[in-house]
């Protein structure tokens, strides 16, 4: 079994966290300017510079993405740490 060095795994986790933050920031702006109905997952992906599949992989649904954006508005970056603990 090939085990990745700890530094490589930590780097990947940090990159994933940065991507998640970027998606949330762009979604926040799009939801704020265009509204929930007009904002598509494709728009969020394009604005964040990721594939739409990435947005779906990270958040699952548009409703969940909105919920994460709302949590971030209320809790700040603490919501990102807590998101792994939510059901």
C-alpha positions as CSV (number, residue, x, y, z in Angstrom):
1,X,0.0,0.0,0.0
2,X,1.3,3.4,-1.0
3,X,1.0,5.9,1.9
4,X,1.4,9.6,1.0
5,X,3.7,11.7,3.1
6,X,2.0,13.8,5.8
7,X,3.0,17.0,4.1
8,X,1.4,16.0,0.8
9,X,-1.9,15.1,2.5
10,X,-1.9,18.4,4.5
11,X,-1.2,20.3,1.4
12,X,-4.1,18.7,-0.4
13,X,-6.4,19.4,2.6
14,X,-5.4,23.0,2.6
15,X,-6.0,23.3,-1.2
16,X,-9.4,21.7,-0.8
17,X,-10.2,24.2,2.0
18,X,-9.1,27.1,-0.2
19,X,-11.3,25.8,-3.0
20,X,-14.3,25.5,-0.7
21,X,-13.8,29.0,0.6
22,X,-13.5,30.4,-2.9
23,X,-16.8,28.6,-4.0
24,X,-18.6,29.9,-0.9
25,X,-17.4,33.5,-1.5
26,X,-18.4,33.4,-5.1
27,X,-21.8,31.8,-4.3
28,X,-22.4,34.5,-1.6
29,X,-21.8,37.3,-4.2
30,X,-24.0,35.6,-6.9
31,X,-26.8,34.8,-4.5
32,X,-26.6,38.4,-3.2
33,X,-26.7,40.1,-6.6
34,X,-28.9,37.7,-8.6
35,X,-30.9,35.8,-6.0
36,X,-31.2,32.1,-5.4
37,X,-33.4,31.2,-8.4
38,X,-31.3,33.0,-10.9
39,X,-28.0,31.7,-9.7
40,X,-27.0,28.3,-11.1
41,X,-24.4,25.9,-9.9
42,X,-22.7,26.3,-13.3
43,X,-22.5,30.1,-12.7
44,X,-20.9,29.5,-9.2
45,X,-18.4,27.0,-10.7
46,X,-17.4,29.4,-13.5
47,X,-17.0,32.3,-11.2
48,X,-15.0,30.2,-8.7
49,X,-12.8,28.8,-11.5
50,X,-13.7,25.2,-10.9
51,X,-15.6,22.5,-12.7
52,X,-19.3,22.3,-11.9
53,X,-18.7,18.7,-10.8
54,X,-16.5,20.1,-8.1
55,X,-19.3,22.3,-6.7
56,X,-21.6,19.3,-6.7
57,X,-19.0,17.1,-5.1
58,X,-18.3,19.6,-2.3
59,X,-21.8,20.7,-1.6
60,X,-24.2,18.2,-3.2
61,X,-27.1,20.5,-4.0
62,X,-27.8,24.2,-4.5
63,X,-29.9,24.2,-1.4
64,X,-27.0,22.9,0.7
65,X,-24.6,25.4,-0.9
66,X,-27.0,28.2,0.1
67,X,-27.2,26.7,3.7
68,X,-23.4,26.8,3.9
69,X,-23.3,30.4,2.6
70,X,-25.9,31.4,5.3
71,X,-23.9,29.6,8.0
72,X,-20.7,31.3,6.9
73,X,-22.5,34.7,7.0
74,X,-23.5,34.0,10.6
75,X,-20.5,32.1,11.9
76,X,-17.7,33.4,9.7
77,X,-14.9,31.0,9.0
78,X,-15.8,29.0,12.0
79,X,-18.6,27.5,9.9
80,X,-16.0,25.9,7.6
81,X,-14.5,24.0,10.6
82,X,-18.0,23.0,11.8
83,X,-19.3,21.8,8.5
84,X,-17.6,18.5,8.8
85,X,-19.4,17.9,12.1
86,X,-22.9,18.5,10.7
87,X,-25.2,15.6,9.8
